[in-house]
Amino acid sequence: MSIKKFNHAKAYYLFKKIRSTEEKIIEIYDSDIIKSPVHLSLGQESIAVGVALASEKKDVVFSNYRSHAHFIAHGGNFKKMWAELFGKETGLSSGKAGSMHLGDLSINFIFTSAIVGSAISQAVGYSLALKMKKLTSKVICYHGEGAMDQGTFWESLNFSALKKLPILFVCENNGLAIYSNQRKRMKTLDICKKVSSFGVHTVKIKDNSTKNIFICTQKALQRIEKKGQPVFLEISTYREVDHVGINYD
């Protein structure tokens, strides 16, 4: 893959676009014009922007129900996204799926699911297909640390290591699964240590610096291409708003 330089102007534009979009959702949500529940990304924008700027158009993105930031940063159809939120036929899924099921196959952004952790095994399966077809694309799989409470994560991680698959796991660690703090759910808080025991290279990013996330993501993707093995990024972040809805908790 080609070496990219960090584009400050584009990073700021994407970050601002994500935040402005979600602030507008908060502003109009009580009017009932938005026809589905929303899971907002306020506070976590830097991850989506940094990862997206480091990736390539041919890479395949798997996200989750908190996907507005990912969708916008990776270049999803913005007008169709809004139409989907409004329940219009011109939306991404003809207005029938709503905020938790965004997708745009024209940019390799796979439709999301409301089921926690469900995309992880799908992403690993897709990366296996890429390897079998000898394609150079990589899979980027966003998930929270809460999804790591699911057995499917560890099964998928083990399989990706065993088969040496071209996948980047991006763990957005905001410390919360709905309202349950990580300390109340995990005996061992060192996620990277647990992941590395499966033979997967790990990188922990403790700040929310968009540029640092970009640099680490680019190095991770280069490693996947060179070594032919998965990489796991854990990025500490903060969820500013409620798990679901528009309130500040």
Secondary structure, DSSP 8 states (H G I E B T S, - for coil): -------HHHHHHHHHHHHHHHHHHHHHGGGT-S-S-----TT-HHHHHHHHHHS-TTSEEE--SS-HHHHHHTT--HHHHHHHHTT-TTSTTTTSS-GGG--BGGGTB----SSTTHHHHHHHHHHHHHHHTT----EEEEEEGGGGGSHHHHHHHHHHHHTT--EEEEEEE-SEETTEEHHHH-S---HHHHHHTTT-EEEEE-S--HHHHHHHHHHHHHHHHHH---EEEEEE----S-SSSS---
